[in-house]
Amino acid sequence: MAASAPTPHGTGFPIEGRCGYYVEKKKRFCRMVVAAGKRFCGEHAGAAEEENTRKRILCPLDPKHTVYEDQLAKHLKKCNSREKPKPSNEPAERKKLEIEEGIIDNVRFTRKQAEISSVMFSFCFVKDFFIQDINAGLKDETEISEQLVPISSLSEEQLENLIKKLRKASEGLNSTLKDQIMSHPALHDALHDPKNGDSATKHLKQQASILGNIEKLKLLGPRRCFVEFGAGKGKLSHWVDIALKDAEEVHFILVEKVTTRFKVDGKHRKKNSVFERLQIDIQHLCLSKLHNFQLLYHKS
């Protein structure tokens, strides 16, 4: 990835110890930590003249990032996008016994670590919420009438027939969608921050509108559990928590399939809010098995 760092206009200098590459789209410097003696992070190493001799390629597991070609084999073994072992569905009694013996998922722990893990077990340490393909839909082939094919492969006649079927199926439905773009005072300062680029502003407006609609529906309040699917960095839950201020017994469950950097939920340490992050595919997530759901159910 050979590139040169664009020259920023009136943006100051990169933070010490961070990458010196200016990301034009985000209107700021890259925030990745750099190695000792380096000016750029690995992702933007091509911008440094001394790094141009080594070729960077797209990661075959996740094209959103790159890797040195000569280190590909090593990278694939530790890439965050690699397939990971699925959580165990073993009975809780067996898992608890393993914890008491100081062995968890075939890893031996010290006595102190086992004691800590035993406490964690009391708070639903076992991942009972993982149920293989619980949200995958029908599996019985006899219930699937036709093999799925892309629309682009249909003939003109087949496409016309499909349109007729869709129109017939949607007769009588109120298909008029009304835009309900709102905002919320919790994001006022962030929305008016001059340092925001176009991308950051777009996401802040979306989050403000979601928050405004949640408040309009009177869903902001104490003793609630908010689940954010595809949470990423957890920004939406972050703003909901700020909007709730000192509301009591608020739980946030952030669901994300892949490992995410720069998560904001780790910054929340308030007594009244609990943040829990689950790295799991929604396809296998059973919400009714979540500990926080069960607690709120018994209290209601």
C-alpha positions in Angstrom: 0.0 0.0 0.0 2.1 2.8 -1.2 0.7 6.2 -0.4 1.9 9.5 1.0 0.3 11.3 3.9 -1.7 14.3 2.8 -0.8 17.6 4.3 -3.5 18.8 6.7 -4.7 22.4 6.7 -5.0 23.9 10.1 -5.4 20.6 11.9 -2.3 20.8 14.2 -0.1 17.8 14.7 -0.6 14.1 15.5 -0.7 13.0 19.1 2.7 11.9 20.4 3.2 8.2 19.9 0.3 8.0 17.4 0.4 7.6 13.6 1.3 10.7 11.6 -1.0 9.8 8.6 -3.7 12.4 8.0 -7.0 10.7 7.1 -8.7 13.1 4.7 -12.1 11.4 4.9 -12.3 11.8 8.7 -10.5 15.2 8.8 -8.0 14.0 11.5 -4.8 12.1 12.0 -4.9 8.3 12.4 -5.1 7.4 16.1 -3.2 4.1 15.9 -0.2 3.6 18.1 3.1 3.4 16.3 6.1 1.2 17.0 9.2 2.7 18.6 11.1 4.9 16.1 8.3 4.8 13.5 6.2 7.7 12.2 3.3 5.6 10.8 1.2 2.7 12.0 1.3 -0.6 10.1 -1.8 0.2 8.1 -0.2 3.4 6.8 3.4 2.2 6.7 3.5 2.6 3.0 3.5 6.4 3.5 6.9 6.1 5.0 9.7 5.9 2.5 11.7 3.3 4.4 8.7 0.9 4.4 8.1 0.9 0.7 10.3 -2.1 0.2 7.8 -4.4 1.9 4.5 -5.0 0.2 1.2 -4.8 2.1 -1.9 -6.8 0.9 -5.5 -7.0 1.9 -6.2 -9.6 4.6 -8.1 -12.5 3.0 -10.2 -12.9 6.2 -11.2 -9.2 6.3 -10.4 -6.8 3.5 -10.9 -3.8 5.8 -7.3 -4.0 6.9 -4.0 -4.9 5.4 -1.0 -7.0 6.3 2.6 -7.4 5.2 2.7 -10.1 2.5 5.7 -11.8 4.0 3.9 -12.0 7.4 0.5 -13.3 6.1 0.8 -16.8 7.5 1.6 -15.5 10.9 -1.2 -12.9 10.7 -3.9 -15.4 9.8 -3.3 -17.3 13.0 -4.0 -14.3 15.2 -6.3 -12.2 13.0 -9.4 -11.0 14.9 -11.6 -12.1 11.9 -10.5 -15.7 12.1 -13.0 -18.3 12.9 -13.0 -18.8 16.7 -14.1 -21.8 18.8 -17.9 -21.7 19.5 -19.0 -21.3 23.2 -19.6 -24.5 25.0 -23.2 -25.8 25.5 -22.1 -28.2 28.3 -24.3 -28.4 31.4 -23.6 -25.8 33.9 -22.8 -28.3 36.6 -19.9 -29.7 34.5 -18.6 -26.2 33.7 -18.7 -25.3 37.4 -16.8 -28.4 38.3 -14.1 -27.5 35.8 -13.9 -24.0 37.3 -13.6 -25.4 40.8 -10.8 -27.7 39.6 -9.0 -24.7 38.0 -9.5 -25.8 34.4 -11.6 -23.7 32.0 -11.9 -24.6 28.3 -8.8 -26.9 28.6 -6.7 -24.0 30.2 -5.4 -24.5 33.7 -5.7 -21.6 36.0 -4.0 -20.8 39.3 -6.0 -21.2 42.5 -6.5 -17.4 42.7 -7.7 -17.2 39.1 -10.0 -20.2 39.7 -11.5 -18.4 42.7 -12.2 -15.3 40.6 -13.6 -17.4 37.8 -15.9 -19.1 40.3 -17.3 -15.7 41.3 -17.8 -14.9 37.6 -19.7 -18.1 37.2 -22.3 -16.9 39.8 -23.0 -14.1 37.3 -23.7 -16.4 34.4 -20.1 -17.2 33.4 -21.3 -20.1 31.3 -22.4 -18.9 27.9 -25.9 -20.5 28.0 -27.1 -17.8 25.5 -25.2 -19.5 22.7 -27.6 -21.9 20.9 -26.5 -23.1 17.5 -28.5 -21.6 14.7 -31.4 -20.6 16.9 -32.2 -17.7 14.7 -31.2 -19.3 11.4 -34.7 -19.9 10.1 -36.0 -23.2 8.6 -33.6 -26.0 8.1 -35.9 -28.7 6.8 -35.3 -28.9 3.1 -38.8 -30.1 2.5 -40.1 -26.7 3.8 -38.0 -24.8 1.2 -40.0 -25.0 -2.0 -37.3 -23.7 -4.4 -33.6 -23.1 -4.5 -32.6 -19.5 -3.9 -31.2 -17.8 -6.9 -30.0 -14.2 -7.5 -32.5 -11.8 -9.1 -29.9 -10.9 -11.7 -30.2 -14.4 -13.1 -33.9 -14.2 -13.7 -35.3 -13.8 -17.2 -37.5 -10.8 -18.1 -40.6 -13.0 -17.9 -39.6 -14.5 -14.5 -38.9 -11.0 -13.2 -42.3 -9.7 -14.3 -44.0 -12.7 -12.6 -42.1 -12.0 -9.4 -43.2 -8.4 -9.5 -46.8 -9.4 -9.9 -46.6 -11.8 -7.0 -45.1 -9.1 -4.7 -47.7 -6.6 -5.7 -50.5 -9.1 -5.0 -49.0 -10.1 -1.6 -48.7 -6.4 -0.6 -52.2 -5.4 -1.5 -54.0 -3.7 1.4 -50.8 -3.0 3.3 -49.9 0.5 4.4 -46.6 0.8 2.6 -46.2 4.5 3.1 -43.3 5.1 5.4 -43.1 8.4 7.2 -39.7 9.9 8.0 -39.4 10.8 11.7 -36.1 12.6 11.9 -35.5 13.9 15.4 -32.7 14.9 17.7 -31.8 14.9 21.4 -30.1 17.5 23.6 -27.6 14.8 24.9 -25.8 15.1 21.5 -26.0 18.9 21.2 -22.4 19.6 21.9 -21.1 16.7 19.9 -23.2 17.6 16.9 -21.7 21.1 16.9 -18.1 20.1 17.3 -16.2 21.8 14.4 -13.6 18.9 14.5 -16.2 16.5 13.1 -15.8 15.2 9.6 -18.7 14.3 7.3 -18.7 10.7 8.4 -18.7 11.5 12.1 -21.5 14.1 11.7 -23.6 11.6 9.7 -23.4 9.0 12.5 -24.1 11.6 15.2 -27.2 12.7 13.4 -28.4 9.2 13.1 -27.8 8.5 16.8 -29.5 11.7 17.8 -32.5 10.8 15.7 -32.7 7.3 17.2 -32.4 8.7 20.7 -35.1 11.3 20.0 -37.5 8.6 18.7 -36.8 6.4 21.7 -37.6 9.3 24.0 -40.8 10.0 22.1 -41.9 6.4 22.6 -41.2 6.9 26.4 -38.7 4.1 26.4 -36.0 6.1 28.2 -36.2 5.4 31.9 -34.9 3.4 34.9 -35.0 -0.4 35.2 -34.5 -1.0 31.4 -32.3 -3.3 29.4 -31.1 -1.9 26.0 -29.7 -4.3 23.4 -27.6 -2.9 20.7 -27.1 -5.3 17.8 -24.1 -4.8 15.5 -22.8 -2.5 18.3 -19.4 -1.8 16.8 -17.7 0.8 19.2 -20.9 1.0 21.2 -21.6 4.7 20.5 -25.4 4.4 20.5 -25.5 2.8 23.9 -23.0 5.5 25.1 -25.4 8.3 24.1 -28.4 6.5 25.6 -26.5 6.2 28.9 -25.7 9.9 28.8 -29.3 10.8 28.1 -30.5 8.6 31.0 -28.2 10.5 33.4 -28.7 8.9 36.9 -31.5 6.5 36.1 -31.3 3.4 38.3 -30.8 -0.2 37.2 -30.0 0.3 33.6 -28.4 -2.5 31.6 -26.7 -2.3 28.2 -26.0 -5.5 26.2 -23.8 -4.8 23.2 -23.8 -7.6 20.6 -21.0 -7.7 17.9 -19.8 -10.5 15.8 -16.2 -9.3 15.4 -13.6 -7.8 17.7 -13.8 -4.0 17.7 -11.1 -1.4 18.6 -11.7 1.9 20.4 -14.8 0.6 22.2 -16.4 3.3 24.3 -18.5 1.1 26.7 -15.3 0.4 28.6 -15.3 4.0 29.8 -18.5 3.7 31.6 -18.1 2.8 35.3 -21.3 4.3 36.8 -23.0 2.4 39.6 -26.4 2.7 38.0 -25.4 1.4 34.6 -24.1 -2.1 33.6 -22.4 -2.6 30.3 -22.0 -6.2 28.9 -20.4 -6.9 25.6 -21.1 -10.2 23.8 -19.0 -11.3 20.8 -21.4 -13.6 19.1 -23.2 -14.0 15.8 -26.9 -13.0 16.2 -27.7 -16.3 14.4 -26.8 -18.1 17.6 -27.9 -15.7 20.2 -30.7 -16.7 22.6 -31.8 -13.4 24.4 -34.0 -15.2 26.9 -30.9 -16.9 28.3 -29.1 -13.7 29.1 -28.5 -13.1 32.8 -29.6 -9.4 32.7 -32.8 -10.3 31.0 -33.6 -12.9 33.6 -32.9 -10.4 36.5 -35.2 -7.8 35.0 -37.9 -10.4 34.4 -37.9 -11.6 38.0 -38.0 -8.0 39.3 -40.9 -6.9 37.0 
